[in-house]
Structure formats: C-alpha cells, structure tokens
C-alpha cells in the first residue's frame, strides 16, 4: 500500500474488495455528541465495471428522494466519482442492519417508479442526462445480489 492518505477510500485496497457490498467506511464525532456514520454502498467491482452516467444520475435522484421515506436520519447520499457506488451518511444510527434494510427498500422503490424525481431543468443541473430504465436495471442487479452485500473482501468469499 502507498502512504496513508487523508481520504478513507484512498486507503482502501480496491483490488481486494468484492462488489456488491455495503460497508461502514467511517464515523465522525460531532462536538455535541452526534455521530455521523458514512457507508460505502458499492454496486460495481472497482476498475472492472461502472454504472453508465444517465442510469447513475437517475438512481442518484431516486435514492436521494426515496431513501428519506424509510429513514429519518439521512444526512446525504451521493454517487462516487468513479461511478461504482454511492456514499450514504446518516446521523446517530449505528445499526448496520437498518442500513441494509434502507437500501433494499429504496431500491425496491426504484423498481416500481414511473418517473425520475426532479428530472427537469429547474431542479437538476443536467436534466438531459437521465435514464429511468437504466436506474431500474442497476437497482435490479444490486437487489439480485443482496446475499453478497455483507461481504466486503474477496477472501471472505472462500
């Protein structure tokens, strides 16, 4: 491994992970006792595959909107620049099982959606770059591999 970096994911050996998975990437303690839990929700195997941008963009909108119907302590959900997954941050909820449940419910919402929320020039910075069907395909594939979500590293699969 190279020198220790400030960004947690830069210290993760991406050649040793086995997507899809959901892992706690880190915690941050606030001055008033709150704790932010940041999760790495990895859809695609790093450096082998990635989500196409219109599908990823639509999935971002849908997960940002729909996830809040299932969990009241979401701080943010954002796509990774490498297009292999999302980061989810929640406040004061350390339950890994609750996060698994949240992701499953949210992706199931994507499968039955008939439109992408905020897919217009007023509410989105690149409204032309969306794909409802692409988002549904990504969600369906992730859900089909739910039994793998708790296994982060390839050697754990042996």
C-alpha positions as CSV (number, residue, x, y, z in Angstrom):
1,X,0.0,0.0,0.0
2,X,1.1,3.5,-0.6
3,X,1.4,6.2,2.0
4,X,-1.6,6.9,4.3
5,X,-4.0,9.4,2.7
6,X,-6.5,11.8,4.4
7,X,-9.4,10.2,2.5
8,X,-10.6,6.9,3.8
9,X,-11.4,5.4,0.5
10,X,-7.9,6.2,-0.8
11,X,-6.6,3.9,1.9
12,X,-8.9,1.0,0.8
13,X,-7.3,-1.6,-1.4
14,X,-9.8,-1.6,-4.3
15,X,-8.2,-4.7,-5.7
16,X,-9.2,-6.8,-2.7
17,X,-12.9,-5.8,-2.4
18,X,-15.8,-7.9,-3.9
19,X,-18.7,-5.8,-5.1
20,X,-21.5,-5.5,-4.5
21,X,-21.3,-4.7,-0.8
22,X,-22.3,-2.3,1.9
23,X,-19.6,-1.3,4.4
24,X,-19.2,1.2,7.2
25,X,-16.5,3.5,5.8
26,X,-16.1,5.7,8.8
27,X,-17.6,7.6,11.6
28,X,-17.2,11.3,12.6
29,X,-18.0,12.5,16.1
30,X,-19.6,15.9,16.5
31,X,-18.8,18.5,19.2
32,X,-22.3,18.0,20.7
33,X,-22.2,14.2,20.9
34,X,-23.7,13.4,17.5
35,X,-22.1,10.7,15.3
36,X,-22.2,10.6,11.5
37,X,-21.9,7.1,10.0
38,X,-20.6,7.0,6.4
39,X,-21.4,3.9,4.3
40,X,-19.8,2.8,1.1
41,X,-22.6,1.2,-1.0
42,X,-20.6,-0.5,-3.8
43,X,-22.7,-1.6,-6.8
44,X,-19.8,-2.4,-9.2
45,X,-16.4,-4.0,-9.0
46,X,-13.8,-1.2,-8.9
47,X,-11.7,-0.9,-12.0
48,X,-13.7,-3.7,-13.8
49,X,-17.1,-2.2,-14.3
50,X,-19.0,1.0,-13.6
51,X,-22.6,2.4,-13.9
52,X,-23.4,4.4,-17.0
53,X,-23.9,8.1,-16.3
54,X,-27.6,8.6,-17.2
55,X,-28.6,5.5,-15.1
56,X,-26.4,6.5,-12.3
57,X,-27.7,10.1,-12.4
58,X,-31.3,8.9,-12.2
59,X,-30.5,6.4,-9.5
60,X,-29.0,9.2,-7.5
61,X,-32.1,11.3,-7.7
62,X,-34.3,8.3,-6.9
63,X,-32.2,7.1,-3.9
64,X,-31.9,10.7,-2.5
65,X,-35.7,11.1,-2.7
66,X,-37.0,7.6,-1.9
67,X,-34.5,6.8,0.9
68,X,-35.9,9.5,3.1
69,X,-39.3,7.8,3.1
70,X,-37.6,4.9,5.0
71,X,-35.1,6.6,7.3
72,X,-35.3,10.0,9.1
73,X,-31.6,10.4,9.9
74,X,-30.1,10.6,6.4
75,X,-27.6,13.4,6.0
76,X,-26.6,12.7,2.4
77,X,-26.4,10.1,-0.3
78,X,-24.0,10.9,-3.2
79,X,-22.6,9.0,-6.1
80,X,-18.9,8.1,-6.2
81,X,-17.0,9.9,-9.0
82,X,-15.7,6.5,-10.2
83,X,-19.3,5.5,-10.9
84,X,-19.0,2.3,-8.9
85,X,-21.3,3.2,-6.0
86,X,-22.7,5.7,-3.5
87,X,-21.8,7.1,-0.1
88,X,-24.6,7.2,2.4
89,X,-24.2,9.3,5.6
90,X,-26.6,9.0,8.5
91,X,-26.6,10.7,11.9
92,X,-26.9,8.9,15.2
93,X,-27.9,5.5,13.8
94,X,-25.2,2.8,14.1
95,X,-27.4,-0.1,13.0
96,X,-25.8,-1.8,10.0
97,X,-29.0,-3.9,9.7
98,X,-31.1,-0.8,9.4
99,X,-28.9,0.4,6.5
100,X,-29.2,-2.9,4.7
101,X,-33.0,-2.6,5.1
102,X,-33.0,1.0,3.9
103,X,-31.0,0.2,0.8
104,X,-33.3,-2.8,0.0
105,X,-36.5,-0.7,0.4
106,X,-35.1,2.2,-1.6
107,X,-34.0,0.0,-4.5
108,X,-37.4,-1.7,-4.5
109,X,-39.0,1.8,-4.7
110,X,-36.8,2.4,-7.8
111,X,-38.1,-0.7,-9.5
112,X,-41.8,0.5,-9.3
113,X,-41.1,4.2,-10.0
114,X,-42.7,5.6,-13.1
115,X,-40.6,8.8,-13.3
116,X,-37.3,10.2,-12.0
117,X,-37.9,12.8,-9.3
118,X,-36.6,16.3,-10.1
119,X,-35.8,15.4,-13.7
120,X,-36.2,18.9,-15.1
121,X,-34.1,21.9,-15.8
122,X,-35.4,23.8,-12.8
123,X,-34.4,21.1,-10.2
124,X,-31.5,19.4,-11.9
125,X,-28.2,20.7,-13.3
126,X,-28.1,18.2,-16.2
127,X,-31.7,17.2,-16.8
128,X,-31.0,15.7,-20.2
129,X,-28.7,13.1,-18.7
130,X,-31.2,10.7,-17.1
131,X,-32.4,7.1,-17.7
132,X,-35.3,5.7,-15.7
133,X,-34.8,2.2,-17.3
134,X,-31.0,2.5,-16.6
135,X,-31.6,3.2,-13.0
136,X,-34.1,0.3,-12.7
137,X,-31.5,-2.1,-14.3
138,X,-28.9,-1.0,-11.8
139,X,-31.3,-1.4,-8.9
140,X,-32.5,-4.8,-10.1
141,X,-28.9,-6.2,-10.4
142,X,-28.0,-4.9,-7.0
143,X,-31.1,-6.4,-5.4
144,X,-30.4,-9.8,-7.2
145,X,-27.1,-10.0,-5.3
146,X,-28.4,-8.9,-1.9
147,X,-26.9,-12.0,-0.3
148,X,-23.5,-10.6,-1.1
149,X,-23.9,-7.2,0.5
150,X,-22.3,-8.0,3.8
151,X,-19.1,-9.5,2.3
152,X,-16.6,-6.7,1.5
153,X,-13.4,-8.5,0.8
154,X,-12.9,-11.3,-1.8
155,X,-11.0,-13.6,0.6
156,X,-14.2,-13.6,2.7
157,X,-16.0,-15.5,-0.1
158,X,-13.7,-18.6,0.1
